Structures are given as structure tokens and as C-alpha cells.
Amino acid sequence: MIDRTDNVVDLNAILHPGSVYDHPREVVADTTLSIGEKRAILASWASDAAAVASNPAFRELPGSNRIVTIDEVLEALSALARVSQKREYFKCRPETIGDFAPKLFKLGV
């Protein structure tokens, strides 16, 4: 999490996301993180290092209170990619934002 007023980065959120986030959707919705930071956190969640030993389809980050499926992590990465693509599109064509703008701001883009 980043405090934009003084550019202070909460390294705990980046290095130990399980202590901050209980679900991949929370990462996508966090307005204080950049797209790259969100990707890094979700990638660490998707990695085999976070796999539950007895069931590799599940992921658990150290410090987390919740186990999520790999599908939930991949769904969050996909949602982040869609948001990123739309953000790039609207940077090129700001006159086309129209009714989509409130959704972008709600997602923290």
C-alpha cells in the first residue's frame, strides 16, 4: 500500500501480501497500489511456492487466514489485465470514457 502524499511504500503489503490481503480481489481493488505492484502480488499468490502441499489447486500465502483456489487468483489477474487494457485505451482516447469512467474510478484505476 502506498501513501501517495509522501511516496511511502508499505513493504509488508508487497513482501508479505498474506498479512494484508485475504483474497485476490482485495489486491485488484486496492487503490493505493500500482498495476505493477498488483501484478507482482497476484503472481506471488499464483506461484507454486504458495500452493497447499496436500492440494496444489489451492493457494495460501504465509500470514494469510484464508486459502483460495488458483482459479480465484487467475481470475483476479485476468480482471487486472482487463482494467489495464481499458486504462491504456482511455489514455489514448479520453473523449471515449463516457459512462465507463465511474467504473474505472471505482476499481481504483
Secondary structure, 3 states (H helix, E strand, C coil): CEECCCCEECHHHHHCHHHCCCCHHHHHHCCCCCHHHHHHHHHHHHCHHHEECCEEEEECCCCCCCCEEHHHHHHHHHHHHHHHHHHHHHHHCHHHCHHHHHHHHHCCC
